C-alpha cells in the first residue's frame, strides 16, 4: 500500500439531509462536515439514524432532501460504484465462490488496475489485518472474525479517498476487537484516508475517533472530540450514552452560579450550572474516589452506605446508596491497597469528587 493516499484524501459534506419513510423521519435535517483525512465515528442507539446516514453516504439510500458532497463533487444521486468509496459492511458482503485473495483483489479488477500489481497489493492488505498467507483459503473455511477482516482488507486495497465502515469489528472476540481498534488507528494514520465509522460501541468510538457524532431520533445531538463529549456532554442523553455514568437529578442553588443541591448536600462545579427546568449531576464511575484524611480541601463529598461490591478483574465496582436515597456506583483499582479501602456492605462510606469533574447537564429535549 502506498503512502500517496494522504495527499488525495477528501472532505465530506452532508447538507440538511432528510430521509422520510411515510410519516417517519429516519433522518431529520442532518448536516455534517468531515475534514480530509479525519476519522469520524457516528454513534447512537438502534433506530437513531446512523445506518440510514451511512446508506446515504454510500449511495444505497437516496435522501428525501438535502445533498452529499465528496470534496467539490455533488454525489447525492451518484451510484455506489461511481463514488470512489471503500465500504466495509456489517454482514461482510463477500463472494463465497471466490478465494480470500480473489475477494480482496476484486476492487482492483473492477477498477481495471494492472493485474501484475494485484498479488503484492493483496499480500500487503492481508498483512494489515493479520491474515498473511490466507490468499488461497475459501471464504467458507473462515471464522466470522476472519471474514470481517477480509472485508476490511478489500475496502482498503485500492486506497479510496473515503472509507465507510458499518460496525466492522462486531464479529470479533473482545481481545482481537481491541487489538484491531489500535491497528485501525495506525492504519488510518498511515493511509490518511477519510473514515466515517458507524458503531453502537462507545468504547470503540472513543478509542479510534478524531471526533464522534452522537445521534438520537434521526438528529446529531453533539459532535466533538472524544474527551469533550465525555467531560462536556451537551445534555443528559449524551452524558448517559458516553462513559460509565450515573445521572442524579439536582437543584440549582442560584441562577448563573456554580453550585447545585443533591438532597441536603451542596456541590460546587467548576462550570456554570446550565439554566434549565431539569438538571442532572453526571457522576463518572472513575472520577469518584474514596475520601480520606489526605483528601484535598475544596473537594465535593457524597456520603452513603455500601450496598454491593463486585469484582471485575482490573477493578472493583462498588454500589452506594446516598443519604437522600439515590444510588450510584464507582470503581476502585483491584490492587491490595484499593481493596483495603472498601468497607464491607452495610458500612458507611464517603466519596470525594473534584469540582472540575462535577458535571451538570440539562435534560435532553
C-alpha positions in Angstrom: 0.0 0.0 0.0 1.5 3.3 -1.0 1.8 6.4 1.2 0.3 8.6 -1.5 -3.3 8.3 -0.2 -2.8 11.1 2.3 -2.4 13.7 -0.4 -5.6 12.5 -2.1 -7.9 12.3 1.0 -11.0 14.3 0.6 -13.6 16.0 2.9 -17.2 15.1 3.1 -20.2 17.4 3.5 -23.7 16.3 4.3 -26.0 19.3 4.0 -29.5 19.3 5.5 -30.1 15.6 4.7 -33.5 14.2 5.5 -35.0 10.7 4.9 -38.7 10.1 5.3 -40.5 6.8 5.3 -44.1 8.0 5.2 -44.6 10.0 8.4 -41.4 8.6 10.0 -38.3 10.7 9.8 -35.2 8.4 9.8 -33.0 11.5 9.3 -34.2 14.9 10.4 -32.2 17.8 8.9 -28.7 16.3 9.4 -25.6 18.3 8.5 -22.1 17.1 9.0 -18.7 18.4 7.8 -15.8 15.9 7.8 -12.3 17.2 7.1 -9.9 15.5 4.7 -8.2 12.6 6.5 -10.4 12.8 9.5 -11.7 9.7 11.4 -15.3 10.4 12.5 -17.5 7.9 14.3 -21.3 8.0 14.2 -22.5 6.7 17.5 -26.1 6.1 18.7 -28.6 3.5 19.8 -30.6 1.3 17.5 -33.0 3.4 15.4 -31.1 6.6 15.9 -30.5 7.1 12.1 -26.8 6.2 11.9 -27.3 3.3 9.4 -29.5 5.5 7.2 -26.9 8.2 7.2 -24.2 5.7 6.1 -26.5 4.4 3.4 -27.0 7.9 2.0 -23.2 8.4 2.1 -22.6 5.1 0.2 -25.3 5.7 -2.4 -27.6 2.8 -1.2 -30.3 5.2 0.2 -31.5 8.3 -1.6 -32.3 11.2 0.7 -35.7 12.8 0.6 -34.0 16.2 0.6 -30.5 17.6 1.2 -27.2 16.8 -0.5 -23.9 14.9 -0.1 -20.6 16.3 -1.4 -17.3 14.5 -1.7 -14.8 17.3 -1.9 -16.2 19.7 -4.5 -18.3 17.0 -6.2 -22.0 16.5 -5.6 -22.6 12.8 -5.2 -26.1 12.9 -3.8 -27.5 10.7 -6.6 -24.4 9.0 -7.9 -24.5 5.2 -7.9 -22.2 3.5 -5.3 -19.6 2.3 -7.8 -19.1 5.9 -9.1 -18.3 7.4 -5.7 -14.6 6.2 -5.1 -15.7 4.9 -1.7 -14.5 1.8 0.1 -17.2 0.2 2.3 -17.0 -2.4 5.0 -20.4 -3.9 5.7 -21.5 -5.4 9.0 -22.7 -8.6 7.1 -19.3 -9.0 5.3 -20.8 -9.0 1.7 -18.0 -11.3 0.5 -18.2 -13.6 -2.6 -18.4 -17.2 -1.4 -17.3 -18.7 -4.7 -14.0 -16.7 -4.6 -10.9 -17.3 -2.6 -9.7 -14.8 0.0 -7.2 -13.3 -2.4 -9.8 -13.0 -5.2 -12.2 -11.3 -2.8 -9.6 -8.8 -1.7 -8.4 -8.2 -5.3 -12.0 -7.6 -6.6 -11.8 -3.8 -6.3 -8.6 -3.8 -8.3 -10.3 -5.9 -11.0 -13.4 -3.6 -11.0 -11.1 -0.5 -11.5 -9.1 -2.3 -14.2 -5.8 -1.7 -12.4 -2.7 -3.6 -13.8 -3.0 -7.3 -12.9 0.7 -7.6 -12.3 0.3 -5.4 -9.2 -2.5 -7.5 -7.7 -0.5 -10.1 -5.8 1.7 -7.7 -3.9 -1.2 -5.4 -3.0 -3.3 -8.3 -1.8 -0.4 -9.6 0.3 0.1 -6.1 1.9 -3.7 -5.7 2.5 -4.0 -9.1 4.2 -0.9 -8.4 6.3 -2.5 -5.3 7.7 -5.4 -7.3 9.0 -3.3 -10.2 10.3 -4.3 -12.7 7.6 -0.9 -13.2 5.9 -0.9 -16.5 3.9 -4.7 -16.7 3.6 -4.7 -15.8 -0.1 -5.9 -19.3 -1.3 -8.4 -20.0 1.6 -12.0 -20.4 0.8 -14.4 -17.9 2.4 -16.5 -20.9 3.8 -13.4 -22.0 5.7 -13.1 -18.8 7.7 -14.5 -17.8 11.0 -16.8 -14.8 11.3 -14.0 -12.6 12.6 -11.7 -13.7 9.7 -14.4 -12.9 7.2 -14.8 -9.4 8.6 -11.1 -8.8 8.3 -11.1 -9.9 4.7 -13.9 -7.3 4.1 -11.7 -4.7 5.8 -8.7 -5.6 3.6 -10.9 -5.4 0.5 -12.2 -2.0 1.3 -8.7 -0.6 1.8 -6.8 -2.2 -1.0 -7.4 0.5 -3.7 -6.7 3.3 -1.2 -10.1 5.1 -1.6 -10.4 8.7 -0.6 -13.3 7.9 1.7 -13.9 4.7 3.7 -17.3 3.9 5.2 -17.4 1.3 8.0 -20.6 -0.3 9.4 -19.6 -1.9 12.7 -16.7 -3.9 11.0 -15.3 -5.3 14.3 -18.6 -6.5 15.8 -17.9 -10.2 14.9 -14.6 -10.3 16.6 -13.9 -11.5 20.2 -13.1 -8.9 22.8 -9.3 -9.2 22.7 -9.0 -9.2 18.9 -11.5 -6.4 18.7 -9.4 -4.2 21.0 -6.3 -5.1 19.0 -7.9 -4.2 15.7 -9.1 -0.9 17.1 -5.5 0.1 17.7 -4.5 -1.3 14.3 -7.2 0.7 12.6 -5.9 3.9 14.3 -2.4 3.1 13.0 -3.7 2.2 9.6 -5.7 5.5 9.4 -2.6 7.5 10.2 -0.6 5.6 7.5 -3.2 5.8 4.7 -4.6 9.3 5.6 -8.0 8.3 4.1 -11.2 10.0 5.4 -13.1 7.4 7.5 -16.7 7.5 8.7 -17.3 4.7 11.1 -20.8 3.7 12.4 -20.9 1.9 15.7 -23.1 1.4 18.8 -20.0 0.7 20.9 -19.0 3.8 22.7 -15.6 2.5 23.8 -14.7 1.6 20.2 -15.7 5.2 19.1 -13.7 6.8 22.0 -10.6 4.7 21.2 -10.4 5.4 17.4 -12.0 8.7 16.5 -10.9 12.2 15.9 -14.5 13.3 16.5 -17.7 11.5 17.4 -21.2 12.4 16.2 -23.8 11.3 18.7 -27.2 10.6 17.1 -30.6 10.3 18.6 -34.0 10.1 16.9 -32.7 11.0 13.5 -30.6 14.0 14.6 -27.0 14.7 15.5 -27.2 15.8 19.2 -23.5 16.6 19.6 -20.3 16.2 17.6 -17.0 16.7 19.3 -13.6 15.2 20.2 -13.9 12.1 22.4 -12.6 13.8 25.6 -15.0 16.8 25.0 -18.0 14.5 24.7 -17.0 12.6 27.8 -16.2 15.7 30.0 -18.6 18.3 28.5 -21.7 16.5 27.3 -24.4 18.7 25.8 -27.3 17.1 27.7 -28.5 14.1 29.7 -28.8 11.9 26.6 -25.1 12.3 25.7 -24.0 12.1 29.3 -25.8 8.8 29.7 -24.6 7.4 26.4 -20.8 8.2 26.8 -18.8 6.7 29.6 -20.0 4.8 32.7 -22.1 7.4 34.4 -24.8 7.8 37.0 -27.2 10.7 36.4 -28.9 12.2 39.5 -31.4 14.9 39.4 -30.2 18.1 41.3 -31.5 21.6 42.0 -29.8 24.8 41.1 -28.7 26.9 44.1 -28.6 30.2 42.3 -29.1 31.2 38.6 -25.8 31.9 37.0 -23.9 30.2 39.8 -21.7 27.1 40.1 -23.5 25.2 42.9 -26.2 22.5 42.9 -28.1 20.8 45.7 -28.4 17.0 46.0 -30.7 16.2 48.9 -29.1 18.1 51.8 -25.7 18.3 50.2 -24.4 21.3 48.2 -21.9 20.5 45.4 -19.6 23.0 43.7 -18.9 22.8 40.0 -16.0 24.5 38.2 -18.5 25.3 35.4 -21.6 27.5 35.4 -24.8 25.5 36.1 -27.0 25.4 32.9 -30.3 27.2 33.1 -32.9 24.5 32.6 -36.1 23.3 34.3 -34.4 20.0 34.9 -30.7 19.5 35.5 -28.6 16.4 36.3 -25.4 15.7 38.1 -23.2 13.4 36.0 -21.1 11.0 38.1 -18.5 9.1 36.1 -17.5 5.9 38.0 -13.8 6.5 37.5 -13.9 10.1 38.8 -15.2 9.3 42.3 -12.6 8.5 44.9 -12.8 7.3 48.5 -12.4 10.3 50.8 -9.7 10.1 53.4 -7.5 12.3 55.7 -5.4 13.3 52.7 -8.4 14.4 50.5 -7.8 17.9 49.3 -9.8 20.8 50.6 -12.5 22.1 48.2 -13.5 18.6 47.0 -17.2 17.8 47.0 -18.3 14.9 49.3 -21.0 12.4 48.9 -21.8 10.1 51.8 -23.8 6.9 51.9 -23.9 3.2 52.7 -22.1 0.5 50.7 -24.7 -1.9 49.3 -22.8 -4.2 47.0 -19.2 -4.9 45.9 -18.5 -6.6 42.5 -15.0 -7.8 41.5 -14.5 -7.2 37.7 -10.9 -8.2 37.1 -8.8 -5.0 36.8 -11.2 -3.0 39.0 -13.8 -3.4 41.7 -17.3 -1.8 41.2 -18.8 -0.6 44.4 -22.5 0.4 44.7 -23.5 3.0 47.2 -26.9 4.3 48.5 -26.6 8.0 49.3 -28.2 9.7 52.4 -31.1 11.0 50.2 -31.9 7.5 48.8 -30.2 7.9 45.4 -27.8 5.2 44.3 -24.5 5.4 42.4 -21.5 3.2 41.6 -17.8 3.9 41.4 -14.7 2.0 40.5 -11.7 1.2 42.7 -8.4 -0.4 41.5 -8.4 -4.1 42.2 -5.0 -3.9 43.9 -4.2 -4.7 47.5 -4.5 -1.1 48.7 -7.7 -0.5 46.7 -9.4 -3.4 48.3 -8.3 -2.4 51.8 -10.1 1.0 51.4 -13.5 -0.5 50.7 -15.6 -1.3 53.8 -18.0 -4.3 53.7 -21.6 -3.9 52.6 -23.8 -2.2 55.2 -21.0 0.2 56.3 -20.9 4.0 55.7 -18.5 5.5 53.1 -17.8 9.0 51.9 -16.6 9.7 48.3 -14.8 12.8 47.0 -15.4 14.5 43.7 -13.3 17.3 42.3 -15.3 20.4 41.2 -13.6 20.0 37.7 -15.3 16.6 37.5 -18.6 17.8 38.8 -20.6 17.9 35.6 -24.1 19.3 35.4 -26.2 18.9 32.3 -29.7 19.9 31.2 -32.4 17.3 30.5 -32.3 16.2 26.8 -35.1 17.7 24.7 
